Amino acid sequence: MKRINKRKALTLLSIGMFTIATSQVFSYYFELPDLAKGSFVGIGIGLLLTSLIFGSFKTARN
């Protein structure tokens, strides 16, 4: 898969964090089934990992 630029990677990272946080808030106020909770958390983790693996972040070298 191709590398994605830094802006798209940061967008995916923020959407992933927002998805996980939203699922936590909804599960606090509403009774969600386990499938819904797991799906939201899984999608959020998938977005986080995709942005970290395929994002073009430059590392600091000495």
N, C-alpha and C positions, 0 to 999 in steps of 0.2 A: 504494500500500500504506500501511497505517496505521503510525504511529509506535509503537514498543514502549517500555515504560517502562525506566528505568535498570537495574533489577534483572534483568530478562529479557535486556537487552543485555549486561550483565556476565556472565551465565550463558552466553550464546552465545559470548562472547569467550573465556571460560575453557575451554569444551568444544572450541572450535576449536583453541586452543593445545594442549590435551591430546591431541587427535586427531593433530596434526602430530608432537608429541613421541613419542607411542606408535608411530606408523608408523616413525619414525627408530630407535627402540629395537628394534622387531621386525625391521627390515631389517638391523640390525647383528648380531643373534643368529641369525636364521633367513633362509633364502633365499626372498625373496618375488619373485613375478613383477613385471615393470614395470607391468602393469595395476593390480595391487594397491597398489603404492607410489604411483602417480600418482592413483589413486582416493582413497586416504586423504589425501594432501596436498591434492588438489582440494577434497574435502569440508571439510577444515580451513580452507582459504583462503576458501571460500564462506561458512562460518559466521562467520569473522572480518569479512569485508566486509559481510555482512548486519547484524551487530551494530553496525558502525561507521556504516553508511549509514542504517539505520532506527532506530537507538537515539536516545533523546531526551537527548542530552548537551548541557548548556548551556555555551556558550562564554563566556569572560571578556571583558568589554568595558570599555574605558577610559572 
